[in-house]
Amino acid sequence: MDREEILNQLKIGKAVHSTWLQKAKQIIDGFTINESSTPLSSTECKFGIWFYTDGQRLKNIRNNPAQSMTNLEELHYKLHDIYSNIYYIYYGSEKGFFKKKFGKKSNVSKEDKILSQEYYTQMQNTAKDLIQELSRMERRITVINADEIKDI
């Protein structure tokens, strides 16, 4: 794993999770989304797959505090969890055949719509914090010696 690969994965993490905000807003606004393009689990999205495999090697970089990795993991998980809450309000928790056949719930209560807006506000704040943490990680990777990165 080299510097460019790490920086690219961190940029992907920022871009993908910014897009998630848009998808959550689309759900709330009544649009239908492509379920397969938005994995609910933090370990199944493109960034999560990298973070929980090769990304774990970032723990070995000397200028990367352990708390940074913990923060990234917690924020990433929280973002997916909040998104899941919004998703379940509008799509329910069914999976498989019935989910594909019937899609979105037709009746979402006024209370649930208000709740989804509250979740969306939480999601905005969490996404902002996650993106800031990813940016801090980018800065740390940028200043460290490239040879040191190759050795992790």
N, C-alpha and C positions, 0 to 999 in steps of 0.2 A: 504494500500500500504506500503510495507516495503522496506528496503534498497536494498535487492537483486533484487526485482522486478524492482525497478527504474534503478539500474545499468544494469540489463539485457536489459531493453528497450533502454537505451542509447547506449549500445553495438550493439543492433539490428539496431538502427539508423545509426551508423557508418558503419556497414557492408553492409546494404541495399543500402546506398547511394554511397558507393565505387563501388558496383556492377553496379549501374546506369551508372557510367563513362564507364564501360566496354560495357554496352548495347549501349550507345550513339556511342561509337567507332565502334561497330559491325554494327550499322545502316550506319554510314559513309563509312565503308569498304565494304558495299554491302550485308551484311548478313540480312536475314529476322529474325525478333524477334517475340516472342509470345506477342502480344499486351496486353493480360489480365494480364501478369506478371509485367507490367510496367505502373501503373496508372499515368496519366498525372497530376492530381490534387494533391496538397500537402496535402489535407485533406483525400485522399483516399488510400494513401500508409500505410503500417503497422505502421510505426513510426508516421505518421501524425494522424492516428486514435487515437493512444495512447496520443500523444502530445496535441491534441485538446480536450481530455476528461480528463482522470486521470492525465496526465502530467501537466495540468494547476494547479494542487495542489502544484507543485514545487514553485509557486509564494509565497507560505506561509512559505518557509524555510528561516530562518533568515540570513544565509550566502549566499543566492542566490540573487544577485542584480536584480532588475526589468529589467535593461538593458540587462542582460543575456538572459532572456526569449524573449525580443524583438529581440535581435540578432539572436537567434535560429529560431524564426518564420520567420524573414526576409530572412535569409540565406536559410532556408528550402524552402520557397516559390520561391525564386530566382532560386534555383537549379532545381526545377520542371519546372519553366517557361522557363529556357534555354533549358532543355531537350525537352520540348514541341516544341520549335522553330526548333530544329534538327528533331524531329519526323515529324512535319508538312512538312518540306522540302522534306522528302523522302516518306512519306505516305499520304500527303494531309490532309485536315481537315474533310473529309467525315467520317461518322460513319454509323454503321448499315449494312444492307444487301450488298450494293455495295462495301463497304469497305472490308467485309469478302470475297466477291466473287472475287474481283480484286486485293486486297492486295497492295503491294508496287507500287509507281509510276514508270513507265518505263523510263521516260526521266527526268533526273535532270540536269539542266543547269550547265555549268562550274562555273558561278557566284554563284549559290546556293551551289555548292560543296565547294567553297572557303568560303562562308558565314557560312556553317555548321562547317568548321574547326575553324573559329573564335569563333563560339558559343562553340565549344568543349573546346577551350582554356579557355574561360570564365567559363565554367562548371567545369573544373579542379580546377581553382582558388577558385570558390565558394565552391566546395566540400571540398577542403583543409580547408577553413575557417570554414565551418560547422563542420567538424570532430574535429577541434581544439576547437571549442566552446562546442561541446559535451564532449570532454575530460576534459575541465575545469569544466563542470557540474559534471562529474564523480568524480573528485577530491573533489569538494565541498560536494557531497553526502557521500563520503567515510569518511570525517573527522567529520561529524556532529554526534551527539549522536543518536543512533538507536531509542531510545524512542521518541525523538523529531520528527523523521520522521513518526512514527506510528500515531502521533497526528495530522498530517496535513490533 
